[in-house]
Amino acid sequence: MRKLKIFYAGDLHGGETAFRKFTNAGKFYQADLVLYGGDFTGKMVVPIVENGGVYTCRYYGSTVKVKKAKELPDLERNLRDAGFYPFTVSEEKLNRLNESDAEQIIKEKQMEVLKQWIELADERFKAAGIPCIMIPGSVDDFYLDELLNSGSYVQNGDGKIIEVNGFEVLSIGGGIPSVFKYPREFSEEELAAKIENLASQVKDMNKCIFNIHIPPHNTDLDQGTLYDEELKPVLDGDSLATAPIGSKAVRNAVEKYQPLLSLHGHVHESRGVTALGRTICINAGTDYDQGLLRGALIDIDSGGNVSYTLTAG
């Protein structure tokens, strides 16, 4: 069996600095393959409202005022690093916007940033000569697929098996139904069918790597905060209530097929490593809004043994 060094990360949600670090990580860690586990999209558009030459912005419960237009790029950069999409607009125009306008602005901002990201990733991974496979996450709407497929070097692996250095990478994006009603959610039955369709085509599970956005159910990788139907965190006494929020279909598939390695994201706070049978399963976690790139560096030796390091930088 050939050796393979993989760098894996995901869930960067529009965080500009974190994504730029991702595009350099393959070269930095001397990886043979880089995988992105989904969720490109930022959380929200944040208006920077101009009134009388003063620009006001509210985010993270704070109000920021900028009195000089030349200072706007710094504010916009801070918002982008936190995973927000800045939108500079006059107070008069903001008051005229309706819900349809807001949806269009969100869509345009998502597409604008993702286009820039795919172009940047293409340029840097091609220059480094390192293959990069990406998949969409649960928050990434289907209208982004055209951009995800637009790379000339990086590949959208969603729904595909891609061979790299003698290994097969089976990739599936999206998530399962949640109270957030994200755009790319599938029932457990749909997800199971997607996995089964691809897994049946794998030539050798001993050389197969699962790259599936949502983690297996009831493991160390899927312990997430619970939210009610009003999207408010559920409390357990003085603490936030948590529970397994991963996929039963994914767990069943990992236990059934026993791939060499299974990589996941989605549950930001559940960074860790677990084993399901012989399969090493990893959730790299994320702190994208701090400009930090959390990832996993995995070494597969010539004997098929897997070693790993959870990275941050």
Secondary structure, 3 states (H helix, E strand, C coil): CCCEEEEEECCCCCCHHHHHHHHHHHHHCCCCEEEECCCCCCCEEEEEEEECCEEEEEECCEEEEECCHHHHHHHHHHHHHCCEEEEEEEHHHHHHCCHHHHHHHHHHHHHHHHHHHHHHHHHHHHHHCCCEEECCCCCCCHHHHHHHCCCCCCEECCCEEEEECCEEEEEECCECCCCCCCCCECCHHHHHHHHHHHHCCCCCHHHEEEEECCCECCCCCCEEECECCCCCECEECCEECEEECCEHHHHHHHHHHCCCEEEECCCCCCCEEEEECCEEEEECCCEHHHCECEEEEEEECCCCCEEEEEEEC
